Amino acid sequence: MSVEALHEGRLCDAGTAQSRALHYGDGVFRTLLWRDGAAIDWALHHDKLVRDCAALSLDPPDGQVLADDLALLMRGRSQAVAKIIVARRAGGRGYQARERAGERWVLAYPAPAPRAADYREGVVAALSTVGLSEQPLLAGIKHLNRLDQVLASRDWAADVDEVLMCRGDGAVVCGSRSNLFAVRDGGLITPMLDRCGVAGIMRHRILDCAARMNLPAREAVLHPADLLAADEAFVCNAVIGIWPLRQFAARTWRAPGPVTRALMRESGHPLVLDHVG
Amino acid sequence: MSVEALHEGRLCDAGTAQSRALHYGDGVFRTLLWRDGAAIDWALHHDKLVRDCAALSLDPPDGQVLADDLALLMRGRSQAVAKIIVARRAGGRGYQARERAGERWVLAYPAPAPRAADYREGVVAALSTVGLSEQPLLAGIKHLNRLDQVLASRDWAADVDEVLMCRGDGAVVCGSRSNLFAVRDGGLITPMLDRCGVAGIMRHRILDCAARMNLPAREAVLHPADLLAADEAFVCNAVIGIWPLRQFAARTWRAPGPVTRALMRESGHPLVLDHVG
């Protein structure tokens, strides 16, 4: 007899129920902002999707096919968040990947409702008590194994906007849904992502901005004490753009500081530009 | 506008497409053997499912509901493998878990085709080049984040039956789909699972057998050198039962050794009993 499946007690499509995304998280994803008929930073998103697929030995969907999916789903939406998931097709029971072919989901969510104060006065970050698990083969990849982030998102204090997560040696790597930058002596420092963490496209874009602006920028091992000693700090992702930090643990900043403000303007991210003059 | 979703370019049910199993691997699972009208070790499986759900703050489905699902799906199958997945219900975008309620999938797969030699002469294990990521909050839990095991299952040599995986300090923790035991001076040693690995129900059952047989048994940090020095070794899981090791790296054993053979009989696992006299 062949494979059969029940979902909530009802017979369901066995192909869908065998998805390796469901069983193992064997796939990658992108979360992006849609605005006025276009996916913001589409070229960067697609390039990162292709590279993340390669890390899992997965053939990525054609870029035009994804662009067509987005256009279909976004008809009638002026602003929205889209999520693209590419997962390995089912091919029998067991961990062994028998397929390189991916299947794709594209989802459209209601537009985010940004708070002006997050951009104009900054947000509050705290250190998560949940550490990041380290798998060097997956470092930097935006894959579907996200329980670290789910665990870190439980039990936040009400006044906290983002939690920062550390690796085993105590170095800060990223926020639960963002990359992190510190500003020190007029230069940028962002954590190394060689053991864990996601190399997000907004992080990439900010490093490009820094190069254009002749701002020194480097990747480094960044401990909480280094962040406490920073002149400015901010977190970023493709949906929110850049959020300056106004507080981390006992440290407060007047946010955004001058370097962060200049980067916010240079970034060209539409939600950021809505709020910085 | 509400959430909409495409799967492979076609509009699909947005509820299914938002499953937190798909997006984050936010759930747990069980793989079990069905034989002659019953799930082998159902009580142990259900107990472990309830405990694994609790680790993710997830309400488990009622045991009778799951038993009814299995009975419906297994009608007409004398032997099969069943998989139960319990994942958190979707509740908005983002990592934060807003729901404790789980949704369930139950799948039936064709019966395994055991090879008599695996039980009577043993199997070959090799050390995986892929390490286990460590998340103490998830240690022992059979959750849906399984990329470590997917990566470890690539590129096996053709004569290898199972790969053993190590944690960061080099200690051996488990097989890619099994737990590991070494026999030394007439007693059992199985790796500690306080940092990573799954505490499988066959491991549990073997420790119970050892107690009944007055065999000393302990959990310990087990390095590859300790395994090479063992008198006997075996791997186990709920589907295969017990596979004695006849080779690990350069070490060979005459398998099964006397302690392993006694445990195979005492275990009462039907596939094992099919092959040991």
Interface residues (C-beta under 8 A of the other chain):
Chain A: M1 S2 V3 E4 A5 L6 H7 E8 G9 C12 A14 T16 A17 Q18 S19 R20 A21 L22 H23 Y24 G25 D26 F29 L56 S57 V65 D68 D69 L72 L73 G76 R77 A80 V81 K83 I85 A87 R93 G94 Y95 Q96 A97 E103 R104 W105 V106 L107 A108 Y109 P110 V130 G131 S133 E134 Q135 P136 L137 L138 H143 L144 N145 R146 L147 D148 Q149 V150 L151 A152 S153 R154 G168 S176 R177 C196
Chain B: M1 S2 V3 E4 A5 L6 H7 E8 G9 C12 A14 T16 A17 Q18 S19 R20 A21 L22 H23 Y24 G25 D26 F29 L56 S57 V65 D68 D69 L72 L73 G76 R77 A80 V81 K83 I85 A87 R93 G94 Y95 Q96 A97 E103 R104 W105 V106 L107 A108 Y109 P110 V130 G131 S133 E134 Q135 P136 L137 L138 H143 L144 N145 R146 L147 D148 Q149 V150 L151 A152 S153 R154 G168 S176 R177 C196
